[in-house]
Amino acid sequence: MPEPRVPGSGGEELALSCGESVDPQRLDLGMRSFECSCGETHAVVMDVHPPSRFVPEFLVEVLRETIETDDEFEEFGTPHVMGVMMEEFPEDVVTLDKSDDGTVGYGLLWVTDFDDRALHEIVVELLVELMEHAISHADSADAMTAFEEQMLEFDVAEFVEQYRDERDLETEHDRAI
């Protein structure tokens, strides 16, 4: 994995929350994290990474059907997930818009102070909160009660462990479940 401050072809450095920086040209589409010279591992998310990086595709479809977006993106996706993340942890996420740079392969980049595993757990927790909010607008006390009961049994850390084991994205040709 690349080290921050390694010169790349872009010349531009992204200042990280930890005080270090990284050349965005060094972050490729298959990266989910990198070891920083600050001694920590930082998660890397790009707009081209599907939300199924974090949750199963069937849940992504439910979120897309449920959540209306009012922006330039056609449907709920990774930019929205990371937007929620940035709202909750503004000091721990840096972002870069590279949509005008055709050399990197992505348009938006996020680097977090969290490692990939911690980010995954936080994203799942935030998505559960989003779903709870959506159900609260359904005007069905039964649906809300059922959801709350299911969430009492839901273990985020266990879900993330199992999902990561099943998903096991090792190459750019792997697909989420």
N, C-alpha and C positions, 0 to 999 in steps of 0.2 A: 504494500500500500504506500502511496506517496507521502512524503513528509512535507509539512508546510514550509514555506519560504524557499522551496526549490524552484528556480526560475523555469518558466515554461515559455511557450511561444506567444502568450497573450500579453505579458507585461503587466497586467492588472492584478492586483492582490485584493482578496476579500478579507477584511478585518474581522476576526472572530471575537466572540464574547470573552474568550479567555485571555485576549491580548495578543495572540499570535495572528498570523495571516496565512492564507493559502491562495495559490494561483488557480483560478477556476478552470484553466486549461488542463490542469492535472487531475481533475475529477471526472471520471468516465461514467458512462451510463450504468455499468454493472456495480458501481460502488454503493455500498449501504453505510459504510463508515470508514474512518481512517484514523491512524495513530498520529496524534499531534505532538509537536515538539514540547508542548506544555506538560506532556506526560499523560494526558487523558485521551480517550477515544471519543470522537465526535460522530454523530449520525449524519448522514448525507441523504437528502431527499431531493428528487427532481420532479418537475411537472410530468415528465414522461413515465414516471413510476406509477403504476395503477394503484388505486386505493386498496385493491385486493392484496397488496403487500402487507396490509395490516389486518384485514378481515376477509372472510370468504366472499366470493363473487356474488352469491345469492343475497348476502347482506348489503353489498354495494348496490345491487339492483333495487332493493327495498329503499335504501337511502336515496337513490336517484329518482324513484317514483314519488317519494314523500317530500323531499326537500326541493323547493323551487329556488333557482338561482337567478339573481338579477345582476349579471355581470357579463363579461365577454366570453365566458366559458359556456358551452352548450348544455352541460349537465354537471351534477355534483361530482367532484373528483378530488384528486390529490391537492390542488391549490386551495380548495375549500377546507380540507382536513388540516392543512398546514396554517391556513388563516385562523382557524379555531385554536390551533396550538400557539400561534403567535399572540392571540388575544390573552390566553391564559399565562403564557410564559414569555412576555416581551423582551426580557433581559437575557433569555437563554437561547434565542433563535435569531440568526442573521439570514438575510435573504439577498439575492442578487437577480436582477432581471437581465438575462442574456438573450432575449428574444430577437434582438437585432444582430446577433453574432451567430452566423451559420456554421461556425467551426467547432462548436462544443457539443451539439446534438440535443440540447435541452433549451428551454426558454426561461424557466424559473428554477432557481437553486435555493435550498435551505440547508444550513448547517446548524446543528444544535449543540449545546453544551452537554446534552445527554448522549450516552452511547445508544447504539441501535436497539438493544433490548429494552432499555428504560423508555426510549421514545415509543417503542411499540406498545408497551403497557399504558403509557400516558394517552396515546391516541385511542386505544380501545376504551379506556375510561371516559374520554371526551365523547366518543361516539355513542356510548351507552347513555351519557347525559343528554346528547342530542335526541336519541330515540325516546328517552323518558319525556323530554319536553314535547316532542311531536305527539306522543300518546296522550299527554295531558290536554291537548287541544282536540282530542277525538270525541269529547263529550260522552265518554263511556267509563263509568266508574268500574265496571267489570274488567275492561281492558287494562285500566291503570292498575287495579289490584292484581291481576294476573301477571302483568309485567313486573311489578314490585316484588311479587313472590318469586318469580323466576330469577330476578336479580339478586335476591338474598342467597340463592344457591350458586350464583355465578362467581367463579374465582378467576379474576383477570390474569393473575400470574400463571395459573395452570392453563388457561385458555391460550395465552401467548406461547407457552412452552410447547403445547401440543400442536398449535398452528404452525409454529416455526419448524417443528420436526416434520410435519406432514408436507408443508410447503417446500422446505429445503431448496430454496432458489440458489443454485450454485453457478449457473451460467445464464447468458442472455436468452437462451432458447427454452429455459424452464418456464412453466406457466403456473400461476397461482391456482389454488383449489377453489 
